[in-house]
Amino acid sequence: MSEPPVAPAWQTSQWFNTGTPLDLASLRGRVVVLHAFQMLCPGCVLHGVPQAERIHQQFAREGVTVVGRHTVFEHHAAMQPVSLAAFLHEFRVTHPVGVDVAVPGQRIPATMQAHAMQGTPTLVLIDRAGHIRRQHFGRLDDMTVGAEVMRLVRE
Protein backbone atom coordinates (compact mmCIF):
# COMPACT_ATOMS: atom_id res chain seq x y z
CA MET A 1 0.00 0.00 0.00
CA SER A 2 1.45 3.37 -0.99
CA GLU A 3 1.75 6.26 1.41
CA PRO A 4 -0.93 8.97 1.14
CA PRO A 5 0.16 12.25 -0.52
CA VAL A 6 1.72 14.97 1.60
CA ALA A 7 -0.57 17.99 1.99
CA PRO A 8 0.72 20.96 -0.04
CA ALA A 9 1.78 24.12 1.75
CA TRP A 10 -0.81 26.80 2.32
CA GLN A 11 -0.47 30.23 0.77
CA THR A 12 -2.28 32.77 2.89
CA SER A 13 -2.78 36.50 2.44
CA GLN A 14 -4.48 37.17 5.79
CA TRP A 15 -5.47 35.30 8.98
CA PHE A 16 -8.48 35.62 11.25
CA ASN A 17 -9.04 34.17 14.75
CA THR A 18 -5.36 33.49 15.41
CA GLY A 19 -2.57 35.64 16.77
CA THR A 20 0.06 33.87 14.68
CA PRO A 21 -0.05 32.61 11.11
CA LEU A 22 -0.44 28.84 10.80
CA ASP A 23 1.35 26.47 8.46
CA LEU A 24 1.35 22.71 8.10
CA ALA A 25 4.94 22.34 9.34
CA SER A 26 4.06 23.95 12.68
CA LEU A 27 1.00 21.68 12.99
CA ARG A 28 2.91 18.38 12.56
CA GLY A 29 1.94 16.03 15.35
CA ARG A 30 -1.67 17.21 15.28
CA VAL A 31 -4.59 16.03 13.19
CA VAL A 32 -5.64 18.90 10.91
CA VAL A 33 -9.12 19.43 9.52
CA LEU A 34 -8.93 21.91 6.66
CA HIS A 35 -12.23 23.18 5.35
CA ALA A 36 -12.34 25.31 2.23
CA PHE A 37 -15.32 27.61 1.88
CA GLN A 38 -16.68 30.79 0.37
CA MET A 39 -18.96 32.99 2.42
CA LEU A 40 -21.45 33.26 -0.47
CA CYS A 41 -21.62 29.49 -1.00
CA PRO A 42 -24.97 28.16 0.32
CA GLY A 43 -23.54 24.69 1.08
CA CYS A 44 -20.70 26.30 3.02
CA VAL A 45 -22.96 28.60 5.03
CA LEU A 46 -25.57 25.96 5.80
CA HIS A 47 -23.30 22.97 6.36
CA GLY A 48 -19.53 23.32 5.90
CA VAL A 49 -18.74 26.26 8.19
CA PRO A 50 -21.06 25.14 11.04
CA GLN A 51 -19.66 21.59 10.81
CA ALA A 52 -16.07 22.88 10.98
CA GLU A 53 -16.93 24.94 14.06
CA ARG A 54 -18.54 21.90 15.73
CA ILE A 55 -15.40 19.84 15.00
CA HIS A 56 -13.29 22.65 16.48
CA GLN A 57 -15.40 22.75 19.65
CA GLN A 58 -15.58 18.97 20.02
CA PHE A 59 -12.06 17.81 19.16
CA ALA A 60 -9.63 20.60 20.19
CA ARG A 61 -8.67 18.71 23.37
CA GLU A 62 -7.95 15.59 21.28
CA GLY A 63 -5.08 17.23 19.38
CA VAL A 64 -7.19 18.28 16.39
CA THR A 65 -6.72 21.68 14.74
CA VAL A 66 -9.47 23.01 12.50
CA VAL A 67 -8.39 25.56 9.91
CA GLY A 68 -10.75 27.36 7.59
CA ARG A 69 -9.58 28.38 4.15
CA HIS A 70 -11.54 31.14 2.41
CA THR A 71 -10.98 30.11 -1.21
CA VAL A 72 -12.59 32.71 -3.42
CA PHE A 73 -13.03 31.59 -7.03
CA GLU A 74 -16.14 33.61 -7.91
CA HIS A 75 -17.72 36.94 -6.87
CA HIS A 76 -14.25 38.23 -5.98
CA ALA A 77 -15.35 41.85 -5.49
CA ALA A 78 -18.00 40.89 -2.90
CA MET A 79 -15.78 38.60 -0.82
CA GLN A 80 -13.13 40.92 0.51
CA PRO A 81 -11.47 40.54 3.95
CA VAL A 82 -13.70 43.19 5.55
CA SER A 83 -16.78 41.18 4.50
CA LEU A 84 -15.18 37.96 5.71
CA ALA A 85 -14.49 39.51 9.13
CA ALA A 86 -18.17 40.42 9.45
CA PHE A 87 -19.22 36.93 8.27
CA LEU A 88 -16.97 35.20 10.82
CA HIS A 89 -18.34 37.42 13.59
CA GLU A 90 -21.99 36.94 12.64
CA PHE A 91 -21.65 33.15 12.31
CA ARG A 92 -19.62 32.95 15.54
CA VAL A 93 -16.69 31.22 13.88
CA THR A 94 -13.87 30.87 16.43
CA HIS A 95 -11.42 28.55 14.63
CA PRO A 96 -8.55 30.05 12.61
CA VAL A 97 -9.39 31.07 9.05
CA GLY A 98 -6.85 31.94 6.38
CA VAL A 99 -7.58 33.74 3.13
CA ASP A 100 -6.23 31.83 0.13
CA VAL A 101 -3.81 33.83 -2.03
CA ALA A 102 -5.17 35.09 -5.35
CA VAL A 103 -3.11 34.07 -8.37
CA PRO A 104 -2.74 36.99 -10.82
CA GLY A 105 -4.71 36.41 -13.99
CA GLN A 106 -6.47 33.30 -12.65
CA ARG A 107 -9.83 32.71 -10.99
CA ILE A 108 -8.69 29.86 -8.74
CA PRO A 109 -6.57 30.79 -5.68
CA ALA A 110 -3.21 29.17 -4.87
CA THR A 111 -4.03 26.62 -2.16
CA MET A 112 -7.20 25.58 -3.93
CA GLN A 113 -5.10 24.89 -7.04
CA ALA A 114 -2.42 23.04 -5.07
CA HIS A 115 -5.08 20.71 -3.59
CA ALA A 116 -6.88 20.36 -6.97
CA MET A 117 -10.15 21.23 -5.23
CA GLN A 118 -13.32 21.01 -7.32
CA GLY A 119 -15.14 23.75 -5.42
CA THR A 120 -16.56 24.54 -2.02
CA PRO A 121 -17.20 23.24 0.51
CA THR A 122 -14.21 20.92 0.53
CA LEU A 123 -13.05 19.07 3.63
CA VAL A 124 -9.47 17.80 3.89
CA LEU A 125 -8.35 15.50 6.71
CA ILE A 126 -4.60 15.59 7.32
CA ASP A 127 -2.89 13.11 9.64
CA ARG A 128 -0.22 13.87 12.25
CA ALA A 129 2.55 13.29 9.68
CA GLY A 130 1.06 15.84 7.23
CA HIS A 131 -0.49 13.36 4.79
CA ILE A 132 -3.89 13.86 3.18
CA ARG A 133 -6.10 11.03 4.35
CA ARG A 134 -9.33 12.28 2.84
CA GLN A 135 -10.38 15.13 0.57
CA HIS A 136 -14.08 15.49 -0.08
CA PHE A 137 -15.98 18.04 -2.14
CA GLY A 138 -19.54 18.61 -0.94
CA ARG A 139 -21.39 17.64 2.16
CA LEU A 140 -20.28 14.91 4.55
CA ASP A 141 -22.38 13.62 7.43
CA ASP A 142 -21.21 14.72 10.91
CA MET A 143 -21.04 11.11 12.16
CA THR A 144 -18.83 10.09 9.24
CA VAL A 145 -16.47 13.02 9.75
CA GLY A 146 -16.36 12.47 13.53
CA ALA A 147 -15.50 8.79 13.09
CA GLU A 148 -12.74 9.57 10.58
CA VAL A 149 -11.28 12.32 12.78
CA MET A 150 -11.24 9.97 15.80
CA ARG A 151 -9.57 7.24 13.73
CA LEU A 152 -6.78 9.69 12.90
CA VAL A 153 -6.54 10.84 16.51
CA ARG A 154 -6.09 7.24 17.70
CA GLU A 155 -3.36 6.38 15.15
ABEGO torsion letter per residue (X at the ends): XBBBBBBBBBBBABBBGBABBBBAAAABGBBBBBBBBBAABAAAAAAAAAAAAAAAAAAAAAGBBBBBBBBBABGAAABBAAAAAAAAAAAGBABBBBBBBBBBGBABBAAAAAAGBAEOBBBBBBBAAGBBABBBBEBBBAAAAAAAAAAAAAX
